[in-house]
Amino acid sequence: MTKTMLLLATMLALPTAAHAGTLPAPDSRITMAAGACQTALPVFDGVVRKRPLAVQNEGGTTTFVTCGMEGKFYGQASSAIVFVALVNNSSSPATVNCTLVDGRNGMTDPLYRPKSVELAANQPIAELVWSSAENEGENFTYPAISCALPPGTGIRAVGQEFLAPAP
């Protein structure tokens, strides 16, 4: 988790460093939740707020949010790591359950990888990480993440680390 938190922190700071010409662009991507996530059903639209820094459940019951991510053409299994960054803005601890759904080649035989994380009250960031090491060494092709967000919790960002291009 520390490695990914460092990756997330570095990626969020990259525009400044990249502009200064000090770091090469990594082969990874982070997308703020406001751009990648939406409610799973219209019934949740009234309680989920898309803010610049999170897609937040502001209602009184659990809501479901889905975040789509990038894949490469021709079904190339190119994501070695996929993650979701979460936040808890409530005064109570909360458990967030998320499922990575990988469309895989042709999107006809999806793979489901559920995970949970306990968020402390007012926790500014936590994450769930899926890696190819947990997937029998197979990388992810067309990843998407679905999360059940208890009241006061939200998704800050989603991200993925791509395989290095072949020389």
N, C-alpha and C positions, 0 to 999 in steps of 0.2 A: 504494500500500500504506500509506503514511503517513497518508493521509486516512482510510482504513478503520480503521487502528489507533487513530487519534484518536477515531473514531466508536465503536469497541468500548470504549475506555477511558472515554469519556464515558457510554456506555450503562450500563456496569457501575457507574458512580458516580451514576447518575441517582436512585436511591431517596433518597439523602441530599439531593441538590440539589432534587429535586422536593418533598420533604417540607418543605424550608426555603422553598419558594415562589419560588425564584429563577429557575427555568427552566421554560418550557412543555414539556409532553410531546412528544417528537419523533414523527414519523410513521414510526417504525421499531421493530423488535422484535428482541430477542435472547433466545434460549432456551438454558439450560445443557444440555449434551449428555445428562446423566442423565435429563432429561425428554423429549428429542426423538429420541434415538438408541437403536438396538438392533442386536444382531448379525444378520447377513444369513441365517445358518443355525444350527440348534441345535448343530452340531459346534463352533462358535466360543464357545458360552456358557461353557465351562469355563475359557477363558483371557482373556476380556474382563471387566474389572471396572468396574462403574458406581460411580464415586466422586462426591462432591458437585461437584468441580471438573473432572472429565473422565471420559470413557468410554475406558479405557486397555487396550491390548493387553499383557497380562502373560505371554504365552506365548512360545514360541521360534520361531514361524513367523508369516507374514503372516495377518491376519484381516480380514474384511470387516464393516463397520458401515454401516448406513443410517440417515439422519436425515430425518424428515418435517417439513415446514414448513407454514405457513398459506397459504391462498389466499382469494380473495374469491368470494362467490356469483356465479352466472351466468357463470362463465368470464371474469371481468374480469382482464386482464393488468395487475396492479397492483404488482408488485415490480420496481423499477428496479435494485436491487442485491441480490445474495444472496451470503453469505459463510460460510465455516467457519473457526473458530479452532482451531489445532492445537498440540500440545505434543510434545516429545521428552524423555523422562525417562531415556533410555539414554546410555551413555558413548560411543556411536558415532553418526556422522551417519546420517541415514535419508532416503529419498525416499518421500513420501506421494503416492499417486495418488488423485484424487477425480474423480467425474463428477457434474455437475449434471444431473438429469433433470427436465425441465419437462413436466408432464402436458398443458399447454396446454388449449385449449377442448375440453371433452368427454373429455379424457384418452385420445383414440383415436389421436393422432398425436404421440407424445412426441418431445421434442427432447433430444439428448444432447450435453453440453459437457464433455469431459474436460480436466483440468489436473493439473499436478504441482508440488510444491515440495520443495526440499531443505532439511531441517531439520538444523541444527548439533547436535552432541552437547549434551545438557542444555539445549536451547533452550526457554524457558518459554512462548513464544507466537509463532506465525507464522500467516499466513492465506492462504487462497485466496479470490479475489473474482471473481464473475461480474457483469457489468453489461450493461444494455441496449445500451450502445455497442458491445459485442462481439457482440451478437446482432442485428445489422442494424437497430438502433434499436427492436426489439421488447422489451417488458417480459415478465416471467415470470408465469405464471398459477398453477400448482400445483407449486412447486419441492420437490424432495427431493434429497438428496446421498448418494452412496455412496462410501466411502473404503476403500482397501486400506491397512491399518495394519501397518507392520512392527513387530517386537518393540520394546517400550518407548515406542511413540508412542501418542497418543490425541487425541481430539476434546474441546476445552473447551466450545465453544458453536457454535451456528449462528445466523444472523441475516439480516434482510432490511430493506431500506428501501422503504417504500411510496410511491407517487405521492401528491402532495398532493391532498386532496379538492377537487373542483371547487367554486368559490364559488357 
